[in-house]
């Protein structure tokens, strides 16, 4: 097995084009499990088989716990993406960020506008041994660069379609 390496800094090269240029796509399918409900007993599986995880309603929402939930999966993806973007930008700028960490808190909440639901996210970045002003600039640049942060601010292109057998 080859050693793991970070992505190339060339990913920072700007793309110039009229349309979105896909670089990677994945599909995760959730089925309902024993309860017939994705949040309560579902299974999430990726098209390549690398993700295969049981879903459970958290105790805070009246479930049994004992599994992961959509908010945890979103927080994990967001934190991983932000951390990756931070490290990539730091490397490009020649800043050592050894020991950097990103913690994302996702809240499933009630929406005061429509009375239904919404998600909130709070990102906490720690960059030990880096001067505060340098770290602040790096975090601000990462906010502009990270696709999850852009999605959280601007929304995401999304098409919902019914696929009937």
Secondary structure, 3 states (H helix, E strand, C coil): CCCCCCCCHHHHCCCCCCCCCCCCCCCEEEECCCCCCHHHHCEEEECCCCCEEEECCCHHHCCCCCCECHHHHHHHHHHHHHHHHHHHHHHHHCCCCCCCEEEEEEEEEECCCCCCEEEEEEEEEECCCCCHHHHHHHHHHHHHHCHHHHHHHHCCCCCCCCCCC
